Amino acid sequence: MESADIERVLTEIRNFMNEFKAAYDRNYAQVGWCDNKCNDLVHRLELEDLSYHEQAKLAGEHRAVLKDRRTSKDAVALLAPVVKWLETAEVKRR
């Protein structure tokens, strides 16, 4: 393998590893957003005088946000060990 090929492969690997961190950050932020949205929906159910149909609509929204939160939280759980390892490896490399 030539030097240019090795450099290209290493660049692709580095970009791939950086995408892990970006995906982790996106999903971590999404979990926070979902937490806030769930709180907003629950507060509306608690504090507003809503009809049965409005309550049902809010419950559907709440369920959708909870599903989105679960998806993002699962991704964070999967990516966290890799990101931690990458950060440790980055510190050791310096």
Buried (B, 14 or more C-beta within 10 A) or exposed (E): EEEEEEEEEEEEEEEEBEEBBEBBEEBBEBBEEBEEBBEBBEEBBEEEEEEEEEEEEBEEBBEEBBEBBEBBBEBBEEBBEBBEEBEEEEEEEE
